[in-house]
């Protein structure tokens, strides 16, 4: 490795407890965060977290510790964990050590940097707020994202966080990266290996891999590796932002697994747990990662992060601490997913600091507020409808319900990444088209059309196609039913 010293310090393994390794050094102790190697050919790598006394250090393993025993030689690499940077890392897939895991040769002409870096000082940060268009109606209209900001996709298991994240990669890599030569970096923290393999294959097939880097620390790896893979990906992102002055899209799946890995490390190191068993240093560790994601004068790192919410409990400390760092919070709802309204984003719980008249404009802001108001009124009326039926509402309330249900269906969208499962062609919808459709629905232009005509379409211009399809479905159903039955 490039950071090996000429005469490395050596010690011996004093104790091994799972992923926790104690090492004894008779000379000067290695500093905190130094990477040490032990075992045959230095196969076991571990990072120093504490100096327990004048002769011993305690570290957390970044690799499995099978075969490690007391008395084995420990070598000091002379520096911290390093990540490769340079143009040669584009279109490649790496692990936490910067080793290629895409079955290709190691990239040449790369330099190595420490994964532990300071966030940019406030004086170097940009104060401009520019909207980041995704091509997804629900997000662009109601929860606009910020260039150089951090957005979180919150939701429990199986509500569509990874699908939404993958769709954003597809839309942005295809649309934005070709325009401004930006770079996408995907960081998989503690998620399934299958998802990484699928994403790699999809991006390769779409022909957008040349401006993308993937870094993975998957769920079968030790907690130390999962805890550091986010910093490795950020080091690569900072290189493209600061050295090449390119805009970077950093996608993290899943930030909760980073917190979970920190909790495991903390427990293994014997620290007293905090609330709900989380580590006492959770806020500090999360901030050290999140504050490096910043918009500077040379470029911007825009981050979109999936956040698993344990048991759909948004008061969980992991969710609460993550909320505080974000410029936009996109909350996914299990109830909406159950109703088939995809993307299953809850418009009333989601919010963005970009949704102000000064940034998105007066027209967009007023329209978004009207949409929220309509959907909130419908939510209030649902109990009455469930008990008494729609017929008991006043004409004005019935009009609100009709508008809200049509808005809900118009804000659904077929995704490119789910074409093979749904049979529906993916749609990319511009902000202007999305706003135009919502405005026309609020003006009751489509009150005579069935709600299903607006379901899973792209721009509002496709509504007639949808109406014909729904009429055909209704006719088919009528024909299939017994005589006298209604569709």
C-alpha positions in Angstrom: 0.0 0.0 0.0 1.3 3.5 -0.7 1.1 4.6 3.0 3.3 1.8 4.4 6.3 3.2 6.4 9.8 2.0 5.5 10.3 0.4 9.0 6.9 -0.5 10.3 6.4 -0.8 14.1 5.4 -4.3 15.2 3.6 -5.7 18.2 1.7 -8.9 19.1 -1.9 -9.9 19.5 -2.8 -9.8 23.3 -6.5 -10.8 23.1 -9.2 -11.5 20.5 -12.9 -11.1 21.5 -15.0 -11.4 18.3 -14.3 -8.2 16.3 -12.4 -6.6 19.2 -8.6 -7.0 19.2 -6.1 -6.0 21.8 -2.5 -5.6 20.7 0.7 -5.1 22.8 3.5 -2.8 21.6 6.8 -2.5 23.6 7.8 0.7 21.8 5.7 3.8 21.2 1.9 3.1 20.8 0.3 3.7 17.4 -2.1 6.7 17.5 -5.9 6.5 17.5 -7.4 5.6 14.1 -4.2 4.0 12.9 -4.8 0.9 10.7 -3.0 -2.2 12.0 -2.7 -5.6 10.3 -2.3 -9.0 11.9 -2.5 -12.7 11.0 -1.0 -14.6 8.0 0.1 -12.0 5.3 -1.7 -9.3 7.3 -5.1 -10.6 6.3 -6.9 -9.2 9.4 -7.1 -5.4 9.4 -8.2 -3.4 12.5 -8.4 0.2 13.5 -7.1 1.6 16.8 -10.0 3.1 18.8 -8.5 3.3 22.3 -5.1 3.1 24.1 -6.0 1.0 27.2 -2.6 1.5 29.0 1.0 2.3 28.3 1.6 -0.9 26.3 -1.8 -1.9 24.9 -4.2 -0.6 22.2 -7.7 -1.9 21.5 -9.1 -1.8 18.0 -12.1 -2.9 16.0 -11.7 -5.4 13.1 -12.6 -4.3 9.6 -12.3 -7.9 8.3 -13.3 -11.3 9.8 -11.0 -12.4 12.6 -11.1 -16.2 12.0 -7.7 -17.8 12.5 -6.3 -14.9 14.6 -4.7 -16.0 17.9 -2.7 -14.5 20.8 1.0 -14.0 20.1 0.6 -13.4 16.4 2.5 -10.5 14.9 0.8 -7.1 14.5 2.1 -4.6 12.0 1.5 -0.9 12.1 0.7 0.5 8.6 1.8 3.9 9.7 -1.4 5.7 8.8 -5.2 5.6 8.9 -7.6 3.7 6.6 -7.1 5.1 3.1 -9.4 5.4 0.0 -8.3 5.7 -3.6 -9.1 8.9 -5.5 -8.6 10.0 -9.1 -10.3 9.7 -12.5 -9.4 6.0 -12.7 -11.9 5.1 -10.0 -14.9 6.0 -12.2 -17.1 3.1 -13.4 -15.6 0.9 -10.7 -16.9 -0.9 -7.6 -14.9 -0.9 -4.3 -14.9 -2.2 -0.8 -14.1 -0.2 2.3 -10.3 -0.7 1.7 -10.5 0.7 -1.8 -10.0 -2.7 -3.4 -11.9 -3.4 -6.6 -14.7 -5.9 -6.2 -16.0 -5.9 -9.8 -13.7 -8.7 -11.0 -11.5 -6.3 -12.9 -7.8 -5.4 -12.3 -7.0 -2.8 -9.6 -7.3 0.8 -11.1 -3.9 2.3 -12.0 -2.9 6.0 -11.5 -4.8 6.5 -8.3 -3.6 8.4 -5.2 -4.7 7.5 -1.7 -6.2 9.7 1.0 -7.2 9.2 4.6 -11.0 8.5 5.0 -10.9 10.7 8.2 -11.2 14.3 6.9 -12.5 17.6 8.3 -15.6 19.2 6.9 -15.1 22.3 4.7 -14.9 25.5 6.8 -17.9 27.8 6.8 -16.0 30.5 4.9 -15.6 28.0 1.9 -19.3 27.1 1.8 -21.7 28.4 -0.8 -24.9 30.1 0.4 -26.8 29.8 -2.9 -30.0 27.7 -2.9 -30.8 26.1 -6.2 -33.5 23.5 -6.8 -32.5 20.0 -7.9 -35.0 18.5 -10.3 -35.5 14.8 -10.1 -38.2 14.1 -12.8 -40.5 12.6 -10.1 -43.8 14.6 -9.8 -44.5 14.1 -6.1 -40.9 15.2 -5.1 -40.5 18.1 -7.5 -43.9 19.6 -6.7 -44.2 19.1 -2.9 -40.8 18.3 -1.5 -38.2 20.0 -3.8 -34.6 19.0 -3.3 -31.6 21.3 -3.0 -28.4 21.2 -5.1 -25.7 20.6 -2.5 -28.3 19.7 0.1 -29.1 16.5 2.0 -32.4 14.7 1.5 -33.6 11.7 3.5 -36.0 8.9 2.4 -37.6 7.7 5.6 -39.6 4.5 5.9 -39.9 1.1 7.5 -39.0 -2.2 5.8 -40.5 -2.8 2.3 -42.1 0.5 1.5 -39.9 1.4 -1.4 -36.8 3.3 -0.2 -34.3 1.5 -2.4 -36.6 1.5 -5.4 -37.0 5.3 -5.1 -33.3 5.8 -4.6 -32.5 3.7 -7.7 -35.1 5.6 -9.8 -33.4 8.9 -8.8 -30.0 7.5 -9.9 -31.5 6.5 -13.2 -33.1 9.9 -13.8 -30.3 12.0 -12.6 -27.4 10.1 -14.1 -29.1 10.0 -17.4 -30.3 13.6 -17.4 -28.0 15.7 -15.2 -24.7 14.0 -15.5 -24.5 14.2 -19.3 -25.3 17.9 -19.1 -22.8 19.1 -16.5 -20.3 16.2 -16.3 -21.3 15.5 -12.7 -20.3 12.3 -10.9 -22.6 9.9 -9.0 -21.3 7.9 -6.1 -23.4 5.1 -4.6 -22.5 4.0 -1.1 -24.1 0.8 0.2 -23.9 0.6 4.0 -25.1 -2.7 5.5 -27.6 -3.5 2.8 -28.1 -6.6 0.7 -25.4 -7.8 -1.7 -28.1 -8.6 -4.3 -29.1 -5.0 -4.4 -25.6 -3.9 -5.2 -25.3 -6.5 -7.9 -28.6 -5.5 -9.5 -27.7 -1.8 -9.4 -24.3 -2.4 -11.1 -26.0 -4.5 -13.8 -28.7 -1.8 -14.4 -26.3 1.1 -14.6 -24.0 -0.9 -17.0 -27.0 -1.7 -19.2 -28.1 1.9 -19.2 -24.6 3.0 -20.3 -24.2 5.5 -17.4 -21.5 3.7 -15.5 -18.6 5.8 -16.8 -19.6 8.7 -14.5 -20.3 6.5 -11.5 -18.4 5.0 -8.5 -19.9 2.3 -6.2 -18.6 1.6 -2.7 -20.1 -1.3 -0.6 -19.8 -2.4 3.0 -22.6 -5.0 3.0 -24.6 -6.6 5.8 -22.4 -9.7 6.0 -19.3 -7.7 6.7 -18.0 -6.9 10.2 -19.4 -3.7 11.9 -16.1 -2.0 11.6 -16.2 -2.1 7.8 -19.8 -0.9 7.7 -18.9 1.9 10.1 -16.1 3.2 7.8 -17.5 2.7 4.3 -19.4 5.9 4.4 -16.2 7.9 5.1 -14.5 6.1 2.3 -17.2 7.1 -0.2 -17.2 10.7 1.1 -13.4 10.9 0.6 -14.0 10.0 -3.1 -16.8 12.5 -3.4 -14.6 15.3 -1.9 -11.9 14.6 -4.4 -14.3 15.2 -7.4 -15.8 18.3 -5.7 -12.5 20.0 -4.6 -9.9 18.8 -7.1 -11.9 18.4 -10.2 -14.6 21.0 -9.3 -17.4 18.7 -10.5 -20.9 18.4 -8.9 -21.3 15.1 -7.1 -24.5 13.1 -6.4 -23.9 11.0 -3.3 -26.5 8.2 -2.7 -26.3 6.4 0.6 -28.4 3.2 1.3 -28.8 3.0 4.3 -27.8 5.7 6.8 -29.5 3.8 9.6 -27.1 0.9 9.0 -24.2 3.3 9.7 -25.7 4.2 13.0 -26.4 0.5 13.7 -22.8 -0.4 12.9 -21.6 2.4 15.3 -23.9 0.9 18.0 -22.4 -2.5 17.5 -18.9 -1.1 17.6 -19.7 0.8 20.8 -21.2 -2.3 22.5 -18.2 -4.4 21.5 -15.9 -1.8 22.9 -17.7 -2.0 26.2 -19.3 1.5 26.2 -22.4 2.2 28.3 -25.4 2.3 26.0 -27.6 5.3 25.7 -31.4 5.6 25.0 -32.9 2.5 23.4 -29.5 0.8 23.3 -27.8 3.3 20.9 -24.2 4.4 21.5 -23.7 7.5 23.6 -21.7 9.1 20.8 -24.3 8.7 18.1 -24.9 12.4 17.5 -21.2 13.1 17.2 -20.5 10.2 14.8 -23.5 11.1 12.6 -22.5 14.8 12.5 -18.9 13.9 11.6 -20.2 12.1 8.5 -23.1 14.5 7.5 -21.2 17.8 7.9 -18.7 16.7 5.2 -21.5 16.7 2.7 -21.5 20.3 1.7 -21.9 22.9 -1.1 -18.6 24.8 -1.6 -17.6 27.5 -4.0 -15.8 24.8 -6.2 -18.7 22.3 -6.4 -21.5 20.7 -4.6 -22.1 17.3 -3.0 -25.9 16.6 -3.2 -26.8 13.7 -1.0 -29.9 11.5 -1.0 -30.0 9.0 1.9 -32.3 6.1 2.6 -33.1 6.0 6.3 -34.7 2.8 7.7 -37.1 3.7 10.5 -37.3 0.8 13.0 -41.0 -0.4 13.4 -42.2 2.8 11.6 -41.4 4.8 14.8 -40.3 8.3 13.8 -39.4 9.1 17.4 -36.6 6.6 17.3 -33.3 8.3 18.2 -31.7 7.2 14.9 -34.5 8.9 12.8 -34.6 12.0 15.1 -30.9 12.6 14.8 -30.9 12.1 11.1 -33.8 14.6 10.6 -31.8 17.4 12.0 -29.2 17.3 9.3 -31.5 17.3 6.3 -32.8 20.0 4.0 -35.6 17.7 2.8 -37.3 14.8 4.5 -39.3 12.4 2.3 -41.5 10.2 4.4 -42.7 6.9 2.9 -46.1 5.6 4.1 -46.9 1.9 4.4 -50.6 2.8 4.1 -50.1 4.5 0.7 -48.0 1.6 -0.4 -50.9 -0.8 0.6 -53.3 1.4 -1.6 -51.0 1.0 -4.6 -50.1 4.8 -4.6 -46.4 4.6 -5.7 -44.1 6.3 -5.0 -45.6 5.8 -1.5 -44.6 9.3 -0.3 -46.8 10.9 2.4 -47.2 14.5 1.2 -48.4 15.7 4.6 -45.5 14.4 6.6 -42.8 15.2 4.1 -41.2 18.6 4.0 -38.5 20.6 2.4 -36.8 23.9 3.4 -36.7 24.7 -0.4 -40.5 25.0 -0.5 -40.5 28.8 0.0 -41.6 31.6 -2.4 -38.1 33.0 -2.5 -36.6 29.8 -3.9 -39.2 27.9 -6.0 -41.2 31.1 -6.9 -44.6 32.4 -5.9 -46.7 30.3 -8.3 -45.1 27.0 -7.4 -45.3 27.8 -3.6 -49.0 28.8 -3.8 -49.9 25.7 -5.9 -48.0 23.4 -3.5 -49.8 24.9 -0.5 -53.2 24.5 -2.2 -52.4 20.8 -3.0 -51.4 20.2 0.7 -54.6 22.0 1.9 -56.8 19.8 -0.4 -55.1 16.6 0.7 -55.3 17.6 4.4 -59.0 18.3 4.1 -59.5 14.9 2.4 -57.6 13.3 5.3 -59.9 15.0 7.8 -63.0 13.8 5.9 -62.0 10.2 5.6 -63.5 9.3 9.0 -66.8 10.8 8.1 -66.8 9.0 4.8 -66.0 5.7 6.5 -68.9 6.1 9.0 -71.6 7.8 7.0 -70.6 7.4 3.3 -69.7 10.0 0.7 -73.4 10.9 0.1 -73.6 12.6 3.5 -71.0 15.2 2.6 -71.9 18.7 1.4 -71.4 19.4 -2.3 -68.3 21.5 -1.5 -66.7 18.7 0.6 -67.5 16.2 -2.2 -65.7 18.4 -4.7 -62.7 18.5 -2.3 -62.7 14.7 -2.1 -62.9 14.4 -5.9 -60.0 16.8 -6.4 -57.8 15.1 -3.7 -58.4 11.6 -5.0 -57.5 12.8 -8.5 -54.4 14.6 -7.2 -53.3 11.4 -5.4 -53.6 9.4 -8.5 -51.9 12.0 -10.8 -48.9 12.1 -8.3 -48.3 8.4 -8.9 -45.7 7.6 -11.5 -44.4 4.5 -13.4 -40.7 4.0 -12.7 -38.0 3.0 -15.2 -36.5 0.7 -12.5 -39.7 -1.3 -12.1 -40.7 -1.7 -15.8 -39.9 -5.4 -15.7 -42.3 -6.0 -12.7 -45.2 -3.7 -13.6 -45.1 -3.8 -17.4 -45.6 0.0 -17.5 -43.0 2.2 -19.3 -41.1 4.5 -17.0 -41.9 8.3 -17.2 -39.7 11.3 -16.5 -41.9 14.4 -15.9 -40.6 17.9 -16.0 -41.5 20.3 -13.2 -43.5 22.5 -15.5 -45.6 19.6 -16.7 -46.2 18.3 -13.1 -47.3 21.8 -11.9 -49.5 22.2 -15.0 -51.3 18.9 -14.3 -51.9 19.7 -10.6 -53.2 23.2 -11.4 -55.7 21.8 -14.0 -56.9 19.1 -11.5 -57.5 21.8 -8.9 -59.5 23.8 -11.5 -61.8 20.7 -11.9 -60.9 20.2 -15.6 -61.0 16.4 -15.2 -63.9 16.0 -12.8 -65.9 14.1 -15.5 -63.2 11.6 -16.1 -62.8 8.5 -13.9 -60.0 8.7 -11.2 -58.3 5.7 -12.8 -57.6 7.8 -15.9 -55.0 9.8 -13.9 -53.4 6.7 -12.3 -49.8 5.9 -13.3 -49.4 8.4 -16.1 -46.6 10.8 -16.8 -47.5 14.4 -17.8 -51.2 15.4 -17.8 -51.3 15.2 -21.6 -51.4 11.4 -21.3 -54.7 11.6 -19.4 -56.9 10.8 -22.5 -54.9 7.7 -23.1 -55.5 6.7 -19.5 -59.2 7.5 -19.8 -59.6 5.2 -22.9 -57.7 2.4 -21.1 -59.9 2.6 -18.0 -63.1 2.7 -20.2 -61.9 -0.4 -22.0 -61.2 -2.1 -18.6 -64.7 -1.2 -17.4 -66.3 -2.5 -20.6 -64.3 -5.8 -20.4 -65.4 -6.2 -16.8 -69.0 -5.5 -17.6 -68.9 -8.1 -20.4 -67.4 -10.7 -18.1 -70.0 -10.1 -15.3 -73.4 -11.7 -15.2 -76.2 -10.0 -17.1 -77.3 -6.8 -15.3 -74.1 -6.5 -13.3 -72.3 -3.1 -13.2 -68.6 -2.5 -13.7 
